[in-house]
Amino acid sequence: MYGSWFKLGMDATMLAFESQQVIGMRLMMLSAGGAVGQAEAQRMVTEKVVAAGEAALMMASGASTAKVLAGYRRKVRANALRLSKR
């Protein structure tokens, strides 16, 4: 019983850490400005709207909290990988 709660808590904690990493990399890119910074700002807003819509659809269709959280973590990890290559 506690195992699933513990895993959910660890996944949420990891999402927080991974998100902070992406936020830091994005802030560096945005502070540089220019076309690259503008493109990243537009991408960031678009991604957030799409991710929120996907999460809402998942919840409306009865997906678990863990599944919604896993979707967010997948997106954040992809962003961290993409931003770390710059």
N, CA, C and O atoms as a CHARMM CRD file, in Angstrom:
* protein
*
  344
    1    1 MET  N      0.82500  -1.19500   0.00000 PROA 1      0.00000
    2    1 MET  CA     0.00000   0.00000   0.00000 PROA 1      0.00000
    3    1 MET  C      0.86900   1.25900   0.00000 PROA 1      0.00000
    4    1 MET  O      0.63700   2.17900  -0.78400 PROA 1      0.00000
    5    2 TYR  N      1.85700   1.29400   0.87200 PROA 2      0.00000
    6    2 TYR  CA     2.68700   2.49300   0.95700 PROA 2      0.00000
    7    2 TYR  C      3.66700   2.60500  -0.20300 PROA 2      0.00000
    8    2 TYR  O      4.15900   3.69400  -0.49800 PROA 2      0.00000
    9    3 GLY  N      3.95200   1.49200  -0.85600 PROA 3      0.00000
   10    3 GLY  CA     4.89200   1.50900  -1.96500 PROA 3      0.00000
   11    3 GLY  C      4.44600   2.40500  -3.10300 PROA 3      0.00000
   12    3 GLY  O      5.25500   3.14000  -3.66900 PROA 3      0.00000
   13    4 SER  N      3.16500   2.35100  -3.44400 PROA 4      0.00000
   14    4 SER  CA     2.67900   3.18200  -4.55000 PROA 4      0.00000
   15    4 SER  C      2.68200   4.66000  -4.16300 PROA 4      0.00000
   16    4 SER  O      2.95700   5.51400  -5.00600 PROA 4      0.00000
   17    5 TRP  N      2.38200   4.97200  -2.91100 PROA 5      0.00000
   18    5 TRP  CA     2.42900   6.36500  -2.44600 PROA 5      0.00000
   19    5 TRP  C      3.86600   6.87700  -2.43100 PROA 5      0.00000
   20    5 TRP  O      4.13400   8.01800  -2.80600 PROA 5      0.00000
   21    6 PHE  N      4.77900   6.02200  -1.99500 PROA 6      0.00000
   22    6 PHE  CA     6.18800   6.40300  -1.96400 PROA 6      0.00000
   23    6 PHE  C      6.69300   6.68200  -3.37500 PROA 6      0.00000
   24    6 PHE  O      7.38100   7.67700  -3.60600 PROA 6      0.00000
   25    7 LYS  N      6.35100   5.80300  -4.32100 PROA 7      0.00000
   26    7 LYS  CA     6.78100   5.99700  -5.71100 PROA 7      0.00000
   27    7 LYS  C      6.20000   7.28300  -6.28600 PROA 7      0.00000
   28    7 LYS  O      6.89800   8.02600  -6.97600 PROA 7      0.00000
   29    8 LEU  N      4.93200   7.54900  -6.00600 PROA 8      0.00000
   30    8 LEU  CA     4.31200   8.78500  -6.48600 PROA 8      0.00000
   31    8 LEU  C      5.03200  10.00300  -5.90600 PROA 8      0.00000
   32    8 LEU  O      5.29400  10.97500  -6.61500 PROA 8      0.00000
   33    9 GLY  N      5.34800   9.94000  -4.61800 PROA 9      0.00000
   34    9 GLY  CA     6.06500  11.04300  -3.97900 PROA 9      0.00000
   35    9 GLY  C      7.45100  11.24600  -4.57500 PROA 9      0.00000
   36    9 GLY  O      7.88100  12.37800  -4.79200 PROA 9      0.00000
   37   10 MET  N      8.15100  10.13900  -4.83900 PROA 10     0.00000
   38   10 MET  CA     9.48200  10.24100  -5.44500 PROA 10     0.00000
   39   10 MET  C      9.39300  10.78000  -6.86900 PROA 10     0.00000
   40   10 MET  O     10.22800  11.58700  -7.27800 PROA 10     0.00000
   41   11 ASP  N      8.39800  10.34600  -7.62200 PROA 11     0.00000
   42   11 ASP  CA     8.22500  10.85000  -8.99100 PROA 11     0.00000
   43   11 ASP  C      7.92500  12.35200  -8.97900 PROA 11     0.00000
   44   11 ASP  O      8.44400  13.09800  -9.81000 PROA 11     0.00000
   45   12 ALA  N      7.09700  12.78900  -8.04500 PROA 12     0.00000
   46   12 ALA  CA     6.78100  14.21800  -7.94400 PROA 12     0.00000
   47   12 ALA  C      8.01800  15.02400  -7.54900 PROA 12     0.00000
   48   12 ALA  O      8.23900  16.12600  -8.05300 PROA 12     0.00000
   49   13 THR  N      8.81900  14.46800  -6.64600 PROA 13     0.00000
   50   13 THR  CA    10.04900  15.14300  -6.23600 PROA 13     0.00000
   51   13 THR  C     11.03200  15.22900  -7.39400 PROA 13     0.00000
   52   13 THR  O     11.65300  16.27100  -7.60700 PROA 13     0.00000
   53   14 MET  N     11.17600  14.15100  -8.13400 PROA 14     0.00000
   54   14 MET  CA    12.07400  14.16100  -9.28400 PROA 14     0.00000
   55   14 MET  C     11.58900  15.13700 -10.35800 PROA 14     0.00000
   56   14 MET  O     12.39800  15.80200 -11.00400 PROA 14     0.00000
   57   15 LEU  N     10.27900  15.22300 -10.54600 PROA 15     0.00000
   58   15 LEU  CA     9.73400  16.19300 -11.49900 PROA 15     0.00000
   59   15 LEU  C     10.11800  17.60700 -11.07300 PROA 15     0.00000
   60   15 LEU  O     10.46600  18.43700 -11.91300 PROA 15     0.00000
   61   16 ALA  N     10.05500  17.88100  -9.78400 PROA 16     0.00000
   62   16 ALA  CA    10.42400  19.21400  -9.29000 PROA 16     0.00000
   63   16 ALA  C     11.90100  19.51300  -9.57300 PROA 16     0.00000
   64   16 ALA  O     12.23300  20.60200 -10.04100 PROA 16     0.00000
   65   17 PHE  N     12.78400  18.55500  -9.29000 PROA 17     0.00000
   66   17 PHE  CA    14.21100  18.75900  -9.54200 PROA 17     0.00000
   67   17 PHE  C     14.49300  18.92000 -11.03700 PROA 17     0.00000
   68   17 PHE  O     15.22700  19.82100 -11.44300 PROA 17     0.00000
   69   18 GLU  N     13.91100  18.04800 -11.84400 PROA 18     0.00000
   70   18 GLU  CA    14.14000  18.11400 -13.28700 PROA 18     0.00000
   71   18 GLU  C     13.58800  19.40800 -13.87600 PROA 18     0.00000
   72   18 GLU  O     14.18800  19.99100 -14.77900 PROA 18     0.00000
   73   19 SER  N     12.46000  19.84900 -13.36900 PROA 19     0.00000
   74   19 SER  CA    11.86900  21.09800 -13.85100 PROA 19     0.00000
   75   19 SER  C     12.76200  22.28700 -13.53900 PROA 19     0.00000
   76   19 SER  O     12.91000  23.19000 -14.36300 PROA 19     0.00000
   77   20 GLN  N     13.36200  22.28900 -12.34400 PROA 20     0.00000
   78   20 GLN  CA    14.26000  23.38400 -11.98200 PROA 20     0.00000
   79   20 GLN  C     15.47000  23.42900 -12.90700 PROA 20     0.00000
   80   20 GLN  O     15.94600  24.51000 -13.25200 PROA 20     0.00000
   81   21 GLN  N     15.96200  22.27900 -13.30500 PROA 21     0.00000
   82   21 GLN  CA    17.08800  22.21100 -14.23600 PROA 21     0.00000
   83   21 GLN  C     16.69700  22.83700 -15.57700 PROA 21     0.00000
   84   21 GLN  O     17.45500  23.62300 -16.14400 PROA 21     0.00000
   85   22 VAL  N     15.51900  22.48600 -16.07400 PROA 22     0.00000
   86   22 VAL  CA    15.05400  23.03200 -17.35100 PROA 22     0.00000
   87   22 VAL  C     14.81000  24.53300 -17.22800 PROA 22     0.00000
   88   22 VAL  O     15.14200  25.29000 -18.14100 PROA 22     0.00000
   89   23 ILE  N     14.24000  24.96500 -16.12000 PROA 23     0.00000
   90   23 ILE  CA    13.99800  26.39600 -15.91900 PROA 23     0.00000
   91   23 ILE  C     15.31400  27.16600 -15.95100 PROA 23     0.00000
   92   23 ILE  O     15.40100  28.22700 -16.56800 PROA 23     0.00000
   93   24 GLY  N     16.32800  26.63700 -15.29100 PROA 24     0.00000
   94   24 GLY  CA    17.63200  27.29900 -15.28900 PROA 24     0.00000
   95   24 GLY  C     18.22600  27.41000 -16.68300 PROA 24     0.00000
   96   24 GLY  O     18.73600  28.46400 -17.06300 PROA 24     0.00000
   97   25 MET  N     18.16000  26.32800 -17.44400 PROA 25     0.00000
   98   25 MET  CA    18.70600  26.35900 -18.80600 PROA 25     0.00000
   99   25 MET  C     17.91000  27.31400 -19.68900 PROA 25     0.00000
  100   25 MET  O     18.47700  28.01900 -20.52300 PROA 25     0.00000
  101   26 ARG  N     16.60000  27.33100 -19.50100 PROA 26     0.00000
  102   26 ARG  CA    15.78100  28.23800 -20.31400 PROA 26     0.00000
  103   26 ARG  C     16.03800  29.69300 -19.94300 PROA 26     0.00000
  104   26 ARG  O     16.06600  30.55500 -20.82100 PROA 26     0.00000
  105   27 LEU  N     16.22600  29.97800 -18.66700 PROA 27     0.00000
  106   27 LEU  CA    16.50700  31.35200 -18.26400 PROA 27     0.00000
  107   27 LEU  C     17.81900  31.84700 -18.87400 PROA 27     0.00000
  108   27 LEU  O     17.92100  33.00000 -19.29100 PROA 27     0.00000
  109   28 MET  N     18.81200  30.97300 -18.92200 PROA 28     0.00000
  110   28 MET  CA    20.07800  31.36100 -19.55000 PROA 28     0.00000
  111   28 MET  C     19.86600  31.67400 -21.03000 PROA 28     0.00000
  112   28 MET  O     20.41100  32.64500 -21.55600 PROA 28     0.00000
  113   29 MET  N     19.07500  30.84700 -21.68300 PROA 29     0.00000
  114   29 MET  CA    18.81800  31.05800 -23.10700 PROA 29     0.00000
  115   29 MET  C     17.99600  32.33800 -23.33100 PROA 29     0.00000
  116   29 MET  O     18.27700  33.10700 -24.25100 PROA 29     0.00000
  117   30 LEU  N     16.99000  32.55600 -22.49300 PROA 30     0.00000
  118   30 LEU  CA    16.15700  33.74500 -22.63900 PROA 30     0.00000
  119   30 LEU  C     16.94100  35.01700 -22.34900 PROA 30     0.00000
  120   30 LEU  O     16.73000  36.04600 -22.99000 PROA 30     0.00000
  121   31 SER  N     17.84900  34.93800 -21.37600 PROA 31     0.00000
  122   31 SER  CA    18.61800  36.13700 -21.02800 PROA 31     0.00000
  123   31 SER  C     19.59400  36.52800 -22.13800 PROA 31     0.00000
  124   31 SER  O     19.98800  37.68900 -22.23900 PROA 31     0.00000
  125   32 ALA  N     19.98000  35.56700 -22.96400 PROA 32     0.00000
  126   32 ALA  CA    20.85600  35.87300 -24.09500 PROA 32     0.00000
  127   32 ALA  C     20.10100  36.65800 -25.16900 PROA 32     0.00000
  128   32 ALA  O     20.70700  37.39700 -25.94600 PROA 32     0.00000
  129   33 GLY  N     18.78400  36.49500 -25.20900 PROA 33     0.00000
  130   33 GLY  CA    17.96400  37.23300 -26.16300 PROA 33     0.00000
  131   33 GLY  C     18.14100  36.74300 -27.58700 PROA 33     0.00000
  132   33 GLY  O     18.54800  35.60700 -27.83200 PROA 33     0.00000
  133   34 GLY  N     17.82900  37.62000 -28.50700 PROA 34     0.00000
  134   34 GLY  CA    17.97800  37.29000 -29.92100 PROA 34     0.00000
  135   34 GLY  C     16.89300  36.34700 -30.41400 PROA 34     0.00000
  136   34 GLY  O     15.91000  36.07200 -29.72600 PROA 34     0.00000
  137   35 ALA  N     17.10900  35.86800 -31.62100 PROA 35     0.00000
  138   35 ALA  CA    16.13100  34.98600 -32.26000 PROA 35     0.00000
  139   35 ALA  C     16.00800  33.66000 -31.52400 PROA 35     0.00000
  140   35 ALA  O     14.91900  33.09300 -31.44000 PROA 35     0.00000
  141   36 VAL  N     17.12700  33.16100 -30.98800 PROA 36     0.00000
  142   36 VAL  CA    17.09900  31.88500 -30.26900 PROA 36     0.00000
  143   36 VAL  C     16.27700  32.02000 -28.98400 PROA 36     0.00000
  144   36 VAL  O     15.47400  31.14400 -28.66000 PROA 36     0.00000
  145   37 GLY  N     16.47900  33.10900 -28.26500 PROA 37     0.00000
  146   37 GLY  CA    15.70900  33.34700 -27.04300 PROA 37     0.00000
  147   37 GLY  C     14.22300  33.51500 -27.32900 PROA 37     0.00000
  148   37 GLY  O     13.38200  32.99400 -26.59600 PROA 37     0.00000
  149   38 GLN  N     13.90400  34.23500 -28.38400 PROA 38     0.00000
  150   38 GLN  CA    12.50400  34.44100 -28.77100 PROA 38     0.00000
  151   38 GLN  C     11.84600  33.11700 -29.15000 PROA 38     0.00000
  152   38 GLN  O     10.71600  32.83800 -28.75000 PROA 38     0.00000
  153   39 ALA  N     12.56000  32.31100 -29.92100 PROA 39     0.00000
  154   39 ALA  CA    12.00800  31.01100 -30.32500 PROA 39     0.00000
  155   39 ALA  C     11.78400  30.11900 -29.11500 PROA 39     0.00000
  156   39 ALA  O     10.78400  29.40300 -29.05600 PROA 39     0.00000
  157   40 GLU  N     12.69800  30.14700 -28.14500 PROA 40     0.00000
  158   40 GLU  CA    12.54400  29.32300 -26.94200 PROA 40     0.00000
  159   40 GLU  C     11.35900  29.79600 -26.11000 PROA 40     0.00000
  160   40 GLU  O     10.62800  28.97800 -25.55100 PROA 40     0.00000
  161   41 ALA  N     11.16400  31.11100 -26.02400 PROA 41     0.00000
  162   41 ALA  CA    10.03300  31.65000 -25.27000 PROA 41     0.00000
  163   41 ALA  C      8.70900  31.20000 -25.89700 PROA 41     0.00000
  164   41 ALA  O      7.78600  30.80000 -25.18800 PROA 41     0.00000
  165   42 GLN  N      8.62400  31.26600 -27.21300 PROA 42     0.00000
  166   42 GLN  CA     7.41100  30.83300 -27.89600 PROA 42     0.00000
  167   42 GLN  C      7.19700  29.33100 -27.72700 PROA 42     0.00000
  168   42 GLN  O      6.07300  28.87700 -27.51100 PROA 42     0.00000
  169   43 ARG  N      8.27300  28.57100 -27.82700 PROA 43     0.00000
  170   43 ARG  CA     8.17400  27.12100 -27.66200 PROA 43     0.00000
  171   43 ARG  C      7.71600  26.77100 -26.24800 PROA 43     0.00000
  172   43 ARG  O      6.89000  25.87800 -26.06000 PROA 43     0.00000
  173   44 MET  N      8.25300  27.47600 -25.26100 PROA 44     0.00000
  174   44 MET  CA     7.91800  27.21100 -23.87100 PROA 44     0.00000
  175   44 MET  C      6.41800  27.42500 -23.61500 PROA 44     0.00000
  176   44 MET  O      5.76700  26.59400 -22.98200 PROA 44     0.00000
  177   45 VAL  N      5.89000  28.51800 -24.10100 PROA 45     0.00000
  178   45 VAL  CA     4.46500  28.80700 -23.89200 PROA 45     0.00000
  179   45 VAL  C      3.59900  27.77300 -24.60500 PROA 45     0.00000
  180   45 VAL  O      2.63200  27.26900 -24.03500 PROA 45     0.00000
  181   46 THR  N      3.94300  27.46300 -25.83700 PROA 46     0.00000
  182   46 THR  CA     3.18300  26.46400 -26.59500 PROA 46     0.00000
  183   46 THR  C      3.20400  25.11000 -25.90100 PROA 46     0.00000
  184   46 THR  O      2.17100  24.45200 -25.78100 PROA 46     0.00000
  185   47 GLU  N      4.38200  24.69700 -25.44300 PROA 47     0.00000
  186   47 GLU  CA     4.50600  23.40500 -24.75900 PROA 47     0.00000
  187   47 GLU  C      3.64300  23.35100 -23.50200 PROA 47     0.00000
  188   47 GLU  O      3.01500  22.33200 -23.21500 PROA 47     0.00000
  189   48 LYS  N      3.61800  24.44600 -22.76200 PROA 48     0.00000
  190   48 LYS  CA     2.85400  24.45700 -21.51000 PROA 48     0.00000
  191   48 LYS  C      1.35000  24.33500 -21.77700 PROA 48     0.00000
  192   48 LYS  O      0.64700  23.62500 -21.05800 PROA 48     0.00000
  193   49 VAL  N      0.86200  25.02200 -22.80200 PROA 49     0.00000
  194   49 VAL  CA    -0.56200  24.95400 -23.14000 PROA 49     0.00000
  195   49 VAL  C     -0.92100  23.53700 -23.60100 PROA 49     0.00000
  196   49 VAL  O     -1.94200  22.98500 -23.18900 PROA 49     0.00000
  197   50 VAL  N     -0.09100  22.96400 -24.44300 PROA 50     0.00000
  198   50 VAL  CA    -0.34200  21.60500 -24.94200 PROA 50     0.00000
  199   50 VAL  C     -0.28500  20.59800 -23.80000 PROA 50     0.00000
  200   50 VAL  O     -1.14400  19.72200 -23.70300 PROA 50     0.00000
  201   51 ALA  N      0.72200  20.71500 -22.93300 PROA 51     0.00000
  202   51 ALA  CA     0.86700  19.77500 -21.81600 PROA 51     0.00000
  203   51 ALA  C     -0.32500  19.86300 -20.86000 PROA 51     0.00000
  204   51 ALA  O     -0.80300  18.84100 -20.36900 PROA 51     0.00000
  205   52 ALA  N     -0.79800  21.06300 -20.59900 PROA 52     0.00000
  206   52 ALA  CA    -1.96400  21.22000 -19.72000 PROA 52     0.00000
  207   52 ALA  C     -3.20200  20.59400 -20.35200 PROA 52     0.00000
  208   52 ALA  O     -3.99200  19.94600 -19.66500 PROA 52     0.00000
  209   53 GLY  N     -3.37100  20.78300 -21.64700 PROA 53     0.00000
  210   53 GLY  CA    -4.50400  20.18100 -22.34000 PROA 53     0.00000
  211   53 GLY  C     -4.44200  18.66000 -22.32300 PROA 53     0.00000
  212   53 GLY  O     -5.45300  17.99100 -22.11000 PROA 53     0.00000
  213   54 GLU  N     -3.24700  18.11900 -22.54800 PROA 54     0.00000
  214   54 GLU  CA    -3.08200  16.66300 -22.50600 PROA 54     0.00000
  215   54 GLU  C     -3.37700  16.11700 -21.11500 PROA 54     0.00000
  216   54 GLU  O     -4.03300  15.08400 -20.97500 PROA 54     0.00000
  217   55 ALA  N     -2.89400  16.80600 -20.09000 PROA 55     0.00000
  218   55 ALA  CA    -3.14100  16.36000 -18.71600 PROA 55     0.00000
  219   55 ALA  C     -4.63600  16.41300 -18.40200 PROA 55     0.00000
  220   55 ALA  O     -5.16200  15.50900 -17.75300 PROA 55     0.00000
  221   56 ALA  N     -5.31700  17.45500 -18.85200 PROA 56     0.00000
  222   56 ALA  CA    -6.75500  17.56300 -18.61100 PROA 56     0.00000
  223   56 ALA  C     -7.51500  16.42900 -19.29300 PROA 56     0.00000
  224   56 ALA  O     -8.43900  15.85500 -18.71700 PROA 56     0.00000
  225   57 LEU  N     -7.11900  16.11100 -20.52600 PROA 57     0.00000
  226   57 LEU  CA    -7.75800  15.00600 -21.24400 PROA 57     0.00000
  227   57 LEU  C     -7.50200  13.66800 -20.54500 PROA 57     0.00000
  228   57 LEU  O     -8.39500  12.82700 -20.44000 PROA 57     0.00000
  229   58 MET  N     -6.27800  13.48900 -20.07300 PROA 58     0.00000
  230   58 MET  CA    -5.96100  12.24700 -19.37400 PROA 58     0.00000
  231   58 MET  C     -6.79300  12.10500 -18.10200 PROA 58     0.00000
  232   58 MET  O     -7.32100  11.03000 -17.81500 PROA 58     0.00000
  233   59 MET  N     -6.90700  13.18700 -17.34700 PROA 59     0.00000
  234   59 MET  CA    -7.68400  13.12700 -16.10900 PROA 59     0.00000
  235   59 MET  C     -9.16100  12.91600 -16.40600 PROA 59     0.00000
  236   59 MET  O     -9.84400  12.17200 -15.70100 PROA 59     0.00000
  237   60 ALA  N     -9.65600  13.57900 -17.46200 PROA 60     0.00000
  238   60 ALA  CA   -11.06400  13.42900 -17.81800 PROA 60     0.00000
  239   60 ALA  C    -11.38700  12.01200 -18.27300 PROA 60     0.00000
  240   60 ALA  O    -12.51400  11.54000 -18.12000 PROA 60     0.00000
  241   61 SER  N    -10.38000  11.33600 -18.83500 PROA 61     0.00000
  242   61 SER  CA   -10.61100   9.96700 -19.28700 PROA 61     0.00000
  243   61 SER  C    -10.31200   8.93500 -18.20300 PROA 61     0.00000
  244   61 SER  O    -10.38200   7.73000 -18.44900 PROA 61     0.00000
  245   62 GLY  N     -9.97900   9.41300 -17.00400 PROA 62     0.00000
  246   62 GLY  CA    -9.80800   8.50900 -15.87300 PROA 62     0.00000
  247   62 GLY  C     -8.39700   8.01800 -15.63200 PROA 62     0.00000
  248   62 GLY  O     -8.20100   7.03700 -14.91300 PROA 62     0.00000
  249   63 ALA  N     -7.41300   8.67500 -16.21400 PROA 63     0.00000
  250   63 ALA  CA    -6.02500   8.26300 -15.99000 PROA 63     0.00000
  251   63 ALA  C     -5.62200   8.53500 -14.54300 PROA 63     0.00000
  252   63 ALA  O     -6.15500   9.43500 -13.89400 PROA 63     0.00000
  253   64 SER  N     -4.69700   7.76200 -14.06300 PROA 64     0.00000
  254   64 SER  CA    -4.22600   7.93100 -12.68700 PROA 64     0.00000
  255   64 SER  C     -3.30400   9.14600 -12.57600 PROA 64     0.00000
  256   64 SER  O     -2.77800   9.64500 -13.57100 PROA 64     0.00000
  257   65 THR  N     -3.12600   9.59800 -11.35200 PROA 65     0.00000
  258   65 THR  CA    -2.20600  10.69700 -11.08800 PROA 65     0.00000
  259   65 THR  C     -0.79100  10.31700 -11.51400 PROA 65     0.00000
  260   65 THR  O     -0.05600  11.13800 -12.06200 PROA 65     0.00000
  261   66 ALA  N     -0.42400   9.08100 -11.25900 PROA 66     0.00000
  262   66 ALA  CA     0.91600   8.61000 -11.62400 PROA 66     0.00000
  263   66 ALA  C      1.12800   8.68200 -13.12800 PROA 66     0.00000
  264   66 ALA  O      2.22100   9.02400 -13.58000 PROA 66     0.00000
  265   67 LYS  N      0.11500   8.37100 -13.90200 PROA 67     0.00000
  266   67 LYS  CA     0.22900   8.40300 -15.36100 PROA 67     0.00000
  267   67 LYS  C      0.37000   9.84500 -15.86300 PROA 67     0.00000
  268   67 LYS  O      1.15300  10.11500 -16.77300 PROA 67     0.00000
  269   68 VAL  N     -0.38700  10.76200 -15.27000 PROA 68     0.00000
  270   68 VAL  CA    -0.28500  12.17500 -15.64300 PROA 68     0.00000
  271   68 VAL  C      1.11200  12.70100 -15.29200 PROA 68     0.00000
  272   68 VAL  O      1.73800  13.40000 -16.08900 PROA 68     0.00000
  273   69 LEU  N      1.58000  12.36300 -14.11400 PROA 69     0.00000
  274   69 LEU  CA     2.90200  12.78100 -13.66500 PROA 69     0.00000
  275   69 LEU  C      3.99400  12.21900 -14.56900 PROA 69     0.00000
  276   69 LEU  O      4.96000  12.91400 -14.88400 PROA 69     0.00000
  277   70 ALA  N      3.84500  10.97400 -14.98300 PROA 70     0.00000
  278   70 ALA  CA     4.81900  10.35200 -15.88200 PROA 70     0.00000
  279   70 ALA  C      4.87300  11.08400 -17.22500 PROA 70     0.00000
  280   70 ALA  O      5.94500  11.22800 -17.81300 PROA 70     0.00000
  281   71 GLY  N      3.72600  11.54200 -17.70300 PROA 71     0.00000
  282   71 GLY  CA     3.69200  12.30600 -18.95000 PROA 71     0.00000
  283   71 GLY  C      4.45200  13.61100 -18.83400 PROA 71     0.00000
  284   71 GLY  O      5.19400  13.98800 -19.74100 PROA 71     0.00000
  285   72 TYR  N      4.26800  14.30500 -17.71300 PROA 72     0.00000
  286   72 TYR  CA     5.00400  15.54900 -17.49200 PROA 72     0.00000
  287   72 TYR  C      6.49900  15.28900 -17.37400 PROA 72     0.00000
  288   72 TYR  O      7.30300  16.04200 -17.92400 PROA 72     0.00000
  289   73 ARG  N      6.88100  14.23000 -16.66400 PROA 73     0.00000
  290   73 ARG  CA     8.31100  13.92400 -16.50400 PROA 73     0.00000
  291   73 ARG  C      8.95100  13.60300 -17.84600 PROA 73     0.00000
  292   73 ARG  O     10.08800  14.00100 -18.10000 PROA 73     0.00000
  293   74 ARG  N      8.24400  12.89700 -18.69800 PROA 74     0.00000
  294   74 ARG  CA     8.77200  12.55100 -20.02300 PROA 74     0.00000
  295   74 ARG  C      9.06200  13.82800 -20.82400 PROA 74     0.00000
  296   74 ARG  O     10.09900  13.93500 -21.47700 PROA 74     0.00000
  297   75 LYS  N      8.14900  14.77700 -20.76800 PROA 75     0.00000
  298   75 LYS  CA     8.33100  16.03100 -21.49400 PROA 75     0.00000
  299   75 LYS  C      9.48200  16.85700 -20.90900 PROA 75     0.00000
  300   75 LYS  O     10.26900  17.44800 -21.64900 PROA 75     0.00000
  301   76 VAL  N      9.57100  16.89200 -19.59200 PROA 76     0.00000
  302   76 VAL  CA    10.62900  17.66500 -18.94400 PROA 76     0.00000
  303   76 VAL  C     11.99900  17.06000 -19.25000 PROA 76     0.00000
  304   76 VAL  O     12.95200  17.78800 -19.52800 PROA 76     0.00000
  305   77 ARG  N     12.09800  15.74300 -19.20000 PROA 77     0.00000
  306   77 ARG  CA    13.37700  15.09600 -19.51800 PROA 77     0.00000
  307   77 ARG  C     13.77800  15.35900 -20.97200 PROA 77     0.00000
  308   77 ARG  O     14.95700  15.56500 -21.26200 PROA 77     0.00000
  309   78 ALA  N     12.81500  15.35300 -21.87200 PROA 78     0.00000
  310   78 ALA  CA    13.10800  15.64400 -23.28500 PROA 78     0.00000
  311   78 ALA  C     13.62700  17.07500 -23.44100 PROA 78     0.00000
  312   78 ALA  O     14.56000  17.32300 -24.20600 PROA 78     0.00000
  313   79 ASN  N     13.02500  18.00200 -22.72000 PROA 79     0.00000
  314   79 ASN  CA    13.49900  19.38800 -22.76700 PROA 79     0.00000
  315   79 ASN  C     14.89300  19.51300 -22.17900 PROA 79     0.00000
  316   79 ASN  O     15.73200  20.23200 -22.72100 PROA 79     0.00000
  317   80 ALA  N     15.14700  18.82600 -21.08300 PROA 80     0.00000
  318   80 ALA  CA    16.47700  18.89200 -20.46700 PROA 80     0.00000
  319   80 ALA  C     17.53300  18.36300 -21.43600 PROA 80     0.00000
  320   80 ALA  O     18.61100  18.94500 -21.55800 PROA 80     0.00000
  321   81 LEU  N     17.23200  17.28300 -22.11300 PROA 81     0.00000
  322   81 LEU  CA    18.16500  16.72000 -23.07700 PROA 81     0.00000
  323   81 LEU  C     18.39700  17.67800 -24.24100 PROA 81     0.00000
  324   81 LEU  O     19.53500  17.90500 -24.65100 PROA 81     0.00000
  325   82 ARG  N     17.32000  18.23100 -24.76400 PROA 82     0.00000
  326   82 ARG  CA    17.43300  19.16100 -25.89900 PROA 82     0.00000
  327   82 ARG  C     18.21700  20.41100 -25.51200 PROA 82     0.00000
  328   82 ARG  O     19.07400  20.86300 -26.27100 PROA 82     0.00000
  329   83 LEU  N     17.93300  20.97200 -24.34000 PROA 83     0.00000
  330   83 LEU  CA    18.59200  22.20900 -23.92700 PROA 83     0.00000
  331   83 LEU  C     20.05400  21.98600 -23.54100 PROA 83     0.00000
  332   83 LEU  O     20.88000  22.88800 -23.68500 PROA 83     0.00000
  333   84 SER  N     20.37100  20.79700 -23.05600 PROA 84     0.00000
  334   84 SER  CA    21.75800  20.53300 -22.65000 PROA 84     0.00000
  335   84 SER  C     22.68400  20.36400 -23.85400 PROA 84     0.00000
  336   84 SER  O     23.90400  20.42600 -23.70700 PROA 84     0.00000
  337   85 LYS  N     22.12300  20.15400 -25.02600 PROA 85     0.00000
  338   85 LYS  CA    22.93400  19.99700 -26.24200 PROA 85     0.00000
  339   85 LYS  C     23.30400  21.32300 -26.86500 PROA 85     0.00000
  340   85 LYS  O     24.08100  21.35400 -27.81800 PROA 85     0.00000
  341   86 ARG  N     22.77900  22.40200 -26.36500 PROA 86     0.00000
  342   86 ARG  CA    23.06600  23.73300 -26.93300 PROA 86     0.00000
  343   86 ARG  C     24.35500  24.28300 -26.40900 PROA 86     0.00000
  344   86 ARG  O     24.75100  25.38800 -26.77900 PROA 86     0.00000
